[in-house]
Amino acid sequence: MTETDLVEIKSKTDRAPFWNLWKLSSHRGRQVWNFSFPEHIQTDEQKQAFLKEMEYAFIFSKKENANAADRVLREKHTAQIPHFSNSTAENKSDAARTAFEKGARFYAGLQQTDGHWAGDYGGPHFLLPGLIVVSYITDSPLPLSHQTLVKRYMLNHQNTDGGWGLHIEDESSMFGTVMQYVALRILGMKPDAPEMQNASNWIKEHGGAVSIPSWGKFYLSVLGAFEWEGCNTLIPELWLLPRNWGLHPGNYWCHTRMVYLPMSYCYGYRVKGTVTDLVREIRSEIYCEPYENIRWKKHRFHVHETDSYVKPAKLLKGIYGALNVYEKINIKALRKKALKFVWEYIHAEDEHTNYINIGPVNQVINSLAVWHQKGKNSEEFKKHVERWYDYLWVAEDGMKMNGYNGSQLWDAAFASQAFTEGGADKFIPETLQKAYDFIDDTQVKEEVRDHRKFFRHDSVGGWPFSTSDHGWPITDCTAEGLSSVLAFHEAGIGNKVSFERLAKAADLILSFQNPNGGWASYERQRAGKWLEIMNPAEVFGDIMADYPYTECSSACIRALCEFRHVYPDYRKNEINQSIKNGIRFIKQKQLEDGSWLGSWAVCFTYGTWFGLTALAVAGEKNSTEAQRGCAFLLNKQNADGSWGESYRSSVEKRYIAHNDGQIINTAWALLGLMACEYPAPEAIEKGIRFLISKQESNGDWPQQGISGVFNFNCMITYTSYRNVFPLWALARYIKTKQRWDKNQFYL
């Protein structure tokens, strides 16, 4: 279908009746979308026709903005949100207070009954095809209703050249295009469909799937559409190395080792699904020469330039060369011992996370390993399949796969701090109480079994990114959880989280700190930067070790400062020294232009907000570093008062302006400036006016460009950010302007 056809179908389709058939269930943060046919739809023929009609209701044009606005969820709640009235603003001309209250009431209306905020956390294009491939291999297809929206989502995000990128705003790549093509074929798309022909043409015009990066080679190999001999070794014997060797996988960043874990299982057993007629057809459609003629070994390092973000080091090629030779003569006893440990580790990770696993990639590949080891009818595999649905999300562009099982704790912690700073307890106290209860429930209260054996840092006292079931604590999530609870207690909300539990959180934060003063994401850094020469994933940067980050370090410094303020005698000397060391790290991370690089969102406005916040809470808001950081932000402000960064800032690690002012970037910049009480009221007011001008009549803000990122090259969506951060900036402005001359600076 052409763009004109799509627009015409979309305009003629009443989407609400179809959207309303999808219901989100939520319990303790777990998010699962369920679908039910209308009662009058009974026969298979009726269901097929209905699903085709439903697909039209999810047609989405990415031409102007590839980012969906989470309308399926949000429009369900709109009718429940009370009409905004009776502002507590003392002066009706107080536009900031009015905007804050209107926005807070709107966002409060989106809160789930268990106290968290649900939202779209999609964006990457390599996640969903992996699930479709594994569901096909294991003969465990998603329901037809889900397949319909998965297919629609992929077609909605196809680029005009026929391909797909690594993420929704990316230019076409071999990884994105081949994986979507294969998934769509599994979902029933015919090769002669115009969309498929365009995709196949793109693949062949760019040399065929032989140049897909290593993760793509893996997925195609287990499917039977690539040969294992075309993959560099994923040798499981590395798990048998001495623990103190830098090359031991236990020293890798946890996401890398948890993906490598089931991959090494599949490689060790050369797991491959049944080569069906469909797989044989796919073989003939994604290569430029007959499948049987391909010389697989010569393509082990063949990665198309569209995917080559990190080029393999010469040393890595040499190591792979030696290991590939070892594969011919591998010692069977060692291989058996290694695979035994790998299986034991997979099972432990499944138990530790209630089969959610640390993320969607290892969840899906763990599923495949469990299917291979225990069988389709095993309880373990059934538990995996049940958890697939924790990762699936429905929005107006279809069904996607989230980059985690959600961002529940993360979003709730930020919202809570925005609300408490703005005094929202005065008009939506029940919202704050529910958020407190959710954050209370989500703190990790028990240690996972054998955590030292399986390379885990301590967990008790921490907070995860998503849910208590998931349970992996993260440094900045623990810090934001602690800051949220302290803010609630200061506002007189809640009393369930005891001093002992707050102290456990502070203890864990202290244990996470690295010798250089910084904090990494999940653990202390276990290997040096040199390990990046072993990076086998050509599409991601800095994945081998868990490095200290500005954002994680800033969040931990702030939480410790706030904890110290309330409990000044608890581990006083250690906390004081920790904060001092952390500030030294923050100063070292500042760049020459005064900015800080953001590693988990786009990008310099984000990192600089965190850098400035750390300095401010530690009493250095007037330091040279703080002044330079504020000057950087002011230098990037647009004429309309906004700030805006393109996702290319993260990819290229230099500031690249977005075509339009971005609400989220603007809020981050304002929060940084106001944290340091920087004397630039005109610039701050211009930014606040921009935020107010973009607010919609119901209190929401529009979804703009993609704002999240991981490993610098892959972007991810946070639909909550468009609400939480403008609200926080408005709340801080309301407090800040009280220090200004009201006659001169007053919105």
JOVEN-V130341 format. One record per backbone hydrogen bond with DSSP energy under -0.5 kcal/mol. NH is the residue of the N-H (numbers start at 1). CO is the residue of the C=O. If there is no record, write none. Layout:
nh = {NH/NH}
co = {CO/CO}
This chain:
nh = {6/7/8/9/10/11/12/13/13/14/15/18/19/20/21/22/23/23/25/25/27/30/32/32/34/36/41/42/47/48/49/50/51/52/53/54/55/56/57/57/58/59/62/68/74/75/76/76/77/78/79/80/81/81/82/94/95/95/98/99/100/101/102/103/104/105/106/107/108/109/110/111/112/115/118/118/125/126/129/130/131/132/133/134/135/136/137/138/139/140/147/148/149/150/151/152/153/154/155/156/157/158/159/162/164/168/170/173/177/177/178/179/180/181/182/183/184/185/186/187/188/189/193/197/198/199/200/201/202/203/204/205/206/207/208/209/211/212/216/217/218/219/220/221/222/223/224/225/226/230/231/238/239/240/241/245/248/251/252/253/256/257/258/259/260/261/262/263/264/265/266/267/268/269/270/270/271/273/276/280/281/282/283/284/285/285/286/293/294/294/296/298/299/300/302/303/304/307/308/309/309/310/317/318/319/320/321/322/323/324/325/326/327/328/328/329/329/332/335/336/337/338/339/340/341/342/343/344/345/346/347/348/349/350/351/352/353/354/355/356/363/364/365/366/367/368/369/370/371/372/373/374/375/375/378/382/383/384/385/386/387/388/388/389/389/390/391/391/393/395/398/399/400/400/402/402/403/409/410/411/412/413/414/415/416/417/418/419/420/421/422/423/424/426/427/428/431/432/433/434/435/436/437/438/439/440/441/442/443/443/444/451/454/455/456/461/462/465/471/473/474/475/478/479/480/481/482/483/484/485/486/487/488/489/490/491/492/493/494/498/502/503/504/505/506/507/508/509/510/511/512/513/513/514/517/519/531/532/533/534/535/538/540/541/547/549/553/554/555/556/557/558/559/560/561/562/563/564/565/566/567/570/571/572/575/576/577/578/579/580/581/582/583/584/585/586/587/588/589/590/590/591/594/596/602/603/607/608/609/610/611/612/613/614/615/616/617/618/619/620/623/627/628/629/630/631/632/633/634/635/636/636/637/637/638/641/643/646/649/650/651/652/653/654/658/662/666/666/667/668/669/670/671/672/673/674/675/676/677/678/680/684/685/686/687/688/689/690/691/692/693/694/695/695/696/699/702/708/709/710/713/713/714/716/717/719/721/722/723/724/725/726/727/728/729/730/731/732/733/734/735/736/737/738/739/740/742/744/745/746}
co = {2/3/4/5/6/7/8/9/10/12/13/15/15/16/18/19/21/34/23/32/30/27/25/30/23/21/38/40/43/44/45/46/47/48/49/50/51/52/53/54/55/56/60/66/70/71/72/73/73/74/75/77/77/78/80/91/93/747/94/95/96/97/98/99/100/101/102/103/104/105/107/108/116/112/110/116/166/166/125/126/127/128/129/130/131/132/133/134/136/135/143/144/145/146/147/148/149/150/151/152/153/155/163/159/173/123/167/164/164/173/174/175/176/177/178/179/180/181/182/183/185/184/190/193/194/195/196/197/198/199/200/201/202/204/203/286/208/209/213/213/214/215/216/217/218/219/220/220/220/227/228/235/236/237/238/242/245/248/249/544/253/253/254/255/256/257/258/259/260/261/262/263/264/265/266/267/266/222/274/276/277/278/279/280/281/282/282/290/290/291/294/295/296/297/299/301/211/304/304/307/538/538/313/314/315/316/317/318/319/320/321/322/323/324/325/325/326/330/331/332/333/334/335/336/337/338/339/340/341/342/343/344/345/346/347/348/349/351/350/353/359/360/361/362/363/364/365/366/367/368/369/370/370/371/375/378/379/380/381/382/383/384/385/385/386/387/387/388/400/398/395/149/393/398/391/400/121/466/465/407/408/409/410/411/412/413/414/415/416/417/418/420/419/423/424/424/428/428/429/430/431/432/433/434/435/436/437/438/439/440/462/448/450/452/451/444/459/472/467/471/463/521/474/475/476/477/478/479/480/481/482/483/484/485/486/487/489/488/492/496/498/499/500/501/502/503/504/505/506/507/508/509/510/518/514/549/528/529/530/531/532/536/537/711/545/519/549/550/551/552/553/554/555/556/557/558/559/560/561/562/563/567/569/569/571/572/573/574/575/576/577/578/579/580/581/582/583/584/585/586/587/595/591/604/707/601/603/604/605/606/607/608/609/610/611/612/613/614/616/615/620/623/624/625/626/627/628/629/630/631/632/633/633/634/642/638/662/656/646/647/647/648/649/649/644/643/643/662/663/664/665/666/667/668/669/670/671/672/674/673/678/680/681/682/683/684/685/686/687/688/689/690/691/692/700/696/694/716/600/714/710/711/710/708/122/120/718/719/720/720/721/721/723/724/725/726/727/728/729/730/731/732/733/735/736/737/740/741/741/744}
